Structures are given as structure tokens and as C-alpha cells.
């Protein structure tokens, strides 16, 4: 998996479920996907797409409309 995040946080010592990325991390990673897709780097793009898909909520969406729009726009660009 490949992704970008705004800041590095200390790992939690709890044994709860893994946290999903923050909206800004999903949006930033989506923009990076657009760059790799534009350069037709399929191997890296697929790693990014895998990470993005894993960030969806159990109902299949994202935390905000803006993030959802970015995700679908860049996935469409990758698909082309």
C-alpha cells in the first residue's frame, strides 16, 4: 500500500481496530494518484488505489462529500 499523510502520529498502544486516515490524507493521496495515473505508472497507481479503497467506511463512503468527489474523480482518471 502506498499513501501520503499530513503528519506522523505516534502509534496507539491499544488493541482496537485500525484507524482510518483523515480526510486530508485521503484527498492528498488522491491527488498523488492523479499524478501517477497521468504518467501511466500502473504498479504504483494500483498500490494507491488499494489503500484508498481500504479507507472507506463500513457503509462504503468517505467522511465528506469533498473527499468522495476527489476519490471518484481520480479513480476515473486512473481507469482511463
Helices and strands as residue ranges (DSSP letters): H 23-38, H 42-54, H 65-79
